Amino acid sequence: MDKPWLAQYPAGMPAQIDTRAFASLKDVLAASCARFADRPAYSSMGQVMTFAQLDAASLAFAAWLQKRAGLRRGDRVALMMPNLLQYPVALFGTLRAGLVVVNVNPMYTPRELQHQLKDSGAAAIVVLENFAHTLEQVIGATALRKVVTTQAGDLLPPLSGCSPMPCSST
């Protein structure tokens, strides 16, 4: 089989990976977070999240999912949000808790959302509050037991010079 992409690999990059090096995706994440702790993992809207911050936040979310939300290994968690810093935290936290991630397009119509939630058997959902109105229309027809809402600025620092209350330009 021709593999033209290998020509684009940097020097020293292996063409094959050792699939025995890690037992799971959770192990890959833990090793990466330890190895690259002080390096940027993600950035969004000018805010950088390091691997150490991702590690701490995803572990905390995993613990919450297990202890407070009462979810059990194999339960499904729907993630209904765009590319925000909350997404990798929720993704890796869900995986670290032994749960299954169900990606949900935040632009789904109520009918599409209901179908995906019912089809997947999602027990919980993490939704950006901008899209919660769609969830509200169908939640009664789903098996959801827990709903976690997040706001776009939840993992962003407060605006410079602003109090915790909203700033105004007047």
N, C-alpha and C positions, 0 to 999 in steps of 0.2 A: 504494500500500500504506500502510495506517495504521500509524504507529510511535509508539504511546503512551509508550514508554520515553523518548523524546527529551525529554518534559516534565520528566523527573527529572534530566536532565543539568545540572551546574553551569553558571553563566554562562561563556561562552567555550569550552565544550567542543564541538568540531566533531562534526557528525552523521556525517561520513564520514572515513575515514582515508586518508592518502596511502600506497598500497600500494607505491610506488616509493621511499619514504624509507629502507627497509632491505632488504638483499638476502636476509636470512634471520632466523630466530628467534634464532640465535646473535648476530647483529648488534644486535638489539633488546636482548638481555640485556647485552651489552658496553656499549652506550650508556647503558642504565639504571643499571648498576653505576657507571659513571663519573659520571653526572649526579647520582645520589643516594647517593654513596659513604658518607657519614656518617649516613644515615637508616636506620631499621629496615626490613628487608626481610621478616623473619619473626620470630615469637616462639613459643616452646613451653615449657611448664612453667616460666614465669617467666624464661627466657633469651631474649635478643634477639640476632638475627643481623643485622648491617648489610649493606648492599649490597656494601661493600668486603670484608667477611668472606665473603659468598657468592661474590663474584668470585674471591677467592684460593682458597677451598676447591674450587669447581667446576673451576677451571683445573687445580689439582693433581690432582683426581680424573680429569679428562679426560686429562692426561698419563700417569697411572698406567694407565688403560685402554688407551692406545695403546702405551706403551713396555714396561710390565711385564706386563700381561695379554695383550698381543699381538693385541688386537682390531683389526679393519680396518673402514674406512668401509663402512657398510651392515649390519654385524653388529648383532644384536639383543641388548639388555640388559634383562632382566626386573627390575622393581623390586617387591619383595614386602614392603612395610612400611606402617605407618599414618602419620598426619601427625606426623612428627618432623622436627627440623632436618636430619637426614640426607637426607630425601626431596628437598628442592629442590637440595641439593648433588649428589646422585646424578642427578637429572633433568637439571639444566643441564650437569653434567659429561659425561653421556652424549651430550647433544646437541652440546656443544662438541667432542667427539671425533669427530663425524661419524657417530655410531651411532644406532640406532633404539630408542626407549623402548617397552617392553612393560609396561604396568601390570598387576599381578597382585594380586588381592584376597587379603590375608593370611589371610582366613578360609576360603579354599578347602579342600575335602577333597583327599586325595591324588589321587583320580581326576580331579577338576576341574583341579588343578594340572598333572598330567601332560598332560592334553589341551591346556591353554593353552601349556605349554612346547613340546610337540611341534608344535602347530599354528603357533606363531609362529616356530619355529626358533631360539629364544633360544640364544645362545652363552655367555652369562654371566647371573648373577643376583646382585642385592643383596638380602639377606633379613635381617629382624630376627631375632635368634637365637631369640626366643620361638616362631617359626614354622618353624625349621630342621628340626624333627622331621618335619614334613609333607614337606618337600623330600627328606629322607633316604629316605623310603619310595619315591620315584619317580625319583630322580636317574639311576639306571642305565638307565632307559627314555627318557632325553632326550639332546639333543645338547649339553648344557651342558659347557663346557670350564673355566669359572672360576666360583667361588662366593665372594662377599664377604659376610661376616656383620657385623652391627652390633648394638650393644646400645643400649637405650633412653637410657642416660645418656652415650653417647659424646661428644656435643657440648654437654653440660651441665657447669658448673663443679663441682668437688668440694664436698661438703657442708661447711659452715662448721664448723671445729673437728675435722674428721675426717682421719685419716691416709689414705693410699691404700688401706689395708685396709678392709674393710666395718666400719661403725659398729654398735655394739649399744647397746641401751637399758639394759643391766644395769650 
